[in-house]
Amino acid sequence: MFASDEQCIVNISPWETLQIHAFSFLCGLWVVVKSAAKWGWKSKNSGHQQKRDTPPPCLVDTSLGSHLYVKLKGVKLHYVESGDRTSPVVLLLHGFPDCWLSWRHQIPVLADHFRVVALDLKGFGDSDKPAWRSSYRVDTLLEELKDFIGALGVNRCTVIGHDLGGLLGWYLVHRYPELVEKFVAISSPHPNVYWGSLPCAGTFNKRWVQFSQLPYLPEMDALKEDLSIINQCFNHLHKTGKTESYVEAYKYAFSRKEDWTGPINYFRNLPFKRVHTDGEPTLAPCLLIVGNRDEFVSLESMVKSTDYTCKFLLKIVDGGSHFPHQELPDVVDKMLLAFLVAPPIPAQRREKSPSKSLVNRMFGAVSSTVKYGNQVLDSVQRRTSVVVPLALQLGQAQS
């Protein structure tokens, strides 16, 4: 146990810090050289950006809920609320680059059972956007989330986070365990796993996180070619009937340099923080959801994340990539309702087993249904402490 809650979030080693800054300099130098060469060949198109002064209707749509604001210690936060105000609160934390609109499919479904609050994280959407890097320190962000939950008039809530929002949820459930009833992480491994498992390919990869440590350049790079980075990130929207309106909504939300500074500041702070490895796993029941086609998050990293939980389920979304809650909302909504509305998972404490291999832990995480191909795993049982009994049960079932 920790001497105090503050000690559960710790800094990485000086050597790891030095590595990040060294690689950020090299990445920055490469981007400058590459951009200079590109501007030399295509100077006419390099600075073109469409002007966006009016928010698309979906960003201000009130059919999903009421658009509300709260000011906490000088920071104004925007959120969309739906459902019975006397029902338990479900707090939705979006990813990067995103906003409350990320949860458009989940809000009406969850509102039948809960008081749903979809927050624009500080720096995103219609919430305030402080420019200073220090405004996005982990401790500051977690304290503001704590104050926001208190401002809703409740002492505890369920937290559902995607991507960056999931990372904040992980930190929150460790730092303020008394605040979180249940926790759902979508496409978001535990911070102690996430920063070491970033891919080298893709839009927001390991090199991009290193590049984001530099001032000014990452923001300008994000704005280039009329925000082509939004097209790359949300290419899954091309499969829907409202592609243009949603893509334009995201481009409107990130159309200025200051719209990127706040979000990128998260990545200028979070990679330097971890959860103390000597602490207890979180006692809150956890649901981990990942798409089997996710280019940014591996199944291995999600399985490793279960080391930091006592009660968990792991669900694989067949055919889903990094935004499974948007790509296959019906599938994800069923997973959420089954976890949130059903009775809680019986508490089972177990000792850490760091010496166990990943293969054993994955086997302990797999349910009695195993499918080969795209759908490899579904729900998770207890981990290594029940590997042998589970193996016997599987053998009997197959016979």
Secondary structure, DSSP 8 states (H G I E B T S, - for coil): --SSGGGGEEE--HHHHHHHHHHHHHHHHHHHHHHHHHHHH-TTTTT------S--GGGS--SS-EEEEEEETTEEEEEEEES-TTS-EEEEE--TT--GGGGTTHHHHHTTTSEEEEE--TTSTTS-----GGGG-HHHHHHHHHHHHHHTT-S-EEEEEETHHHHHHHHHHHH-GGGEEEEEEES---HHHHTTS--SSSSS-HHHHHHTTSSSHHHHHHHHHHHHHHHHHTGGGGGSTTHHHHHHHHHHHT-SHHHHHHHHHHHTTGGGEEE-TTS--B-S-EEEEEETT-SSS-HHHHHHHGGGBSSEEEEEETT--S-HHHHSHHHHHHHHHHHHHS-----------TTS-HHHHHHHH--S----SS---------GGGHHHHHHHHHHHH-
